[in-house]
Amino acid sequence: MTPVVLDTNIVLDLLLFQNPQVQGLRQALDQQQLRWLATPPMREELVRVLAYPKIAPVLARLGHSAASLLAQWDALVSVVEVAPRCAVRCANATIAGHSATSAAPETVPTASPM
């Protein structure tokens, strides 16, 4: 089984909106070709999103509830622990998405070739 991690927006497309563009993904999950990995904080995020004021009417209109979607999530997901924080961090602000006032390149740790 190939492991996959899904963004919350894809989860909504998959479970709530049943978007045709993700039905291949749903089939692969149902046929156990993919192993959907998620962490407890990812479930907490979905709980938060399902409680948004703009989502509640959509749930009702589509005949769902937050509880029913969370039950689907629970049935499809393999819950894993959050990975430990990586010891190596990017010091290049341009790469990290910040201004170019970061550490000089010589301070960036380099990985040894495998």
DOLO-236176 format. One record per residue (C-alpha): x, y, z. Coordinates in steps of 0.2 Angstrom, whole numbers, plus 5000, padded with zeros to 4 digits. Each point is the difference from the previous one (the first is absolute). Example, Ala and Ser with C-alpha at 12.3 -4.5 7.8 and 13.67 -1.06 7.14 Angstrom:
DOLO-236176
506249785039500650174997
END
This chain:
DOLO-236176
500050005000500650174995500050135015499150164996499850165011498550114995499750185002498450065009499350074984500249844991499249915015498550124998500049964981500049825004498849985015498950154999499950064982500349834992500950094986500149904984501950054999500449905016498949854996501649904994500850045017498449945009500049844990501949975003499650025019498549895000501049864991501450025012501350054986500450155011500350025018499450175006501150065014499550145012500450075017498950045015500350194996499449974982498349935007499950155012500250124985498649914991498950015015500450195001499650024981498449915001499450125014500350154989498350104998500149994981500249815000498549955011498750054987501049904987500049855011498150015003499750034981501049854995499249895013501649985011500450055018501750035007499949845010499649904984501550074991501249975015499449825000500449984982501750085004500349885015499649854989501150054985501650075010501449915008500550125014501850025003501050115013500650174995501849984993501450075011500650174995501449994988501750065007500550084984499150164995500250114985500950165004499850084983498650135002499650004981499749815001499050015016498950144992500650155010501050154996501849984994500750065017500549825006501649915005501449994987500049844990501549935009499049985016498749894991500449825005500249884985499549824999501349874996499749904984499249835002
END
